[in-house]
């Protein structure tokens, strides 16, 4: 299944159309119970880095320079926050689907 590239307000999106993503998911299970789990590292403290036992160090990271040439001058921090929020949401959605398959 290929990833469709779409230009949205000058940014490139690698999200597949939602209808395509939704059809690839299993049917809703009314009998599934809500479960609560501990975080990956329940003893994590602020300042200790990622809460994933260093697993994030094995991933590729993208540095975002809010003052990079070509970025809009107005409110660059808010635009970066929006970009990071969307990326985090996409990651959570994709991994939730993978965990249920």
N, C-alpha and C positions, 0 to 999 in steps of 0.2 A: 504494500500500500504506500504510494508516494505522498510526500508532504507538499501541499500546495503553497506556493509563495504568493503573497498579496501585498501590494503597497498600500499602506494606510497612513494618511497624513505624513508622508515622507519617511515613514518607518517601515521596516520589513517585518512581516509577521510570518512565523513558521507554524502557526496553528492550522490544523485541519478544520474544515467547516464543521460546526457543532452537530449538524444532522448526521454527518458521516461518523463522527465520534460516538454519538448516541446509539446509532444502529449497531455498532461493534460491541456494545456493552450487553451483558446478560439482562434478561427480563427482571423487573422488580420482584424481589422476594418478600412477600408480606409476612412470612414466618421468621425472617431473620431478626434476631434480637440485637438491641443496642448494646454495645460492649465498651467498656472503659479500660484503658491500659495505662501502664506507667510510661513516662517518657523514655527515650532510649538510654538515658543516663540519669536516673532519679537523684543522684548525688551531685549533679552539676551545680556549680556556683558561678555567679557573674564574674566575667573576666577570664574564664577558663577556655574560651574559644567555642568552637562548634559543639553541640550537644549530641554528637554522633560517633563518639569514640574514634575520631580522626578520619572517618570515612570520607568526609568532604575534601580531604587533602588529595584523594585519588581522582577527583573530578576536575574537569577543565573549568577555569574561571575566566570571566571577562571583566576587565577593569573599565570602569565608566568614569571618564573625565568630564565633569559638569561644565567646565570652562573651555572645552575643546573647540577649535575653530569650526564654524559651521553650525554650532548649536545655538538655538535662540538665546538671546541675552536676557530675556525676561523670565524670572523665576526658574533658573536651571535646576535648583534643588527639588522643586515640586515636580518637575518633569521627570527627573531621575527617580524620585520616589514612586511616581506612577509607573514608570518602566519596571522598576524592581518589584512593585506590588503585583503587576500583571505576570511577571516571570515566576514569582513565588506561587501565585494562584495556579498557573499552568502546571507547574511542577507537582503541586499537591493533587490536582485533578488527575494528571497522568499516572502518578504513582498509586493513587487510590484505585484506579481501574486495574493496574497491573497486580495489585495485592489481591484483588477479588477474583482474578482469572485463574 
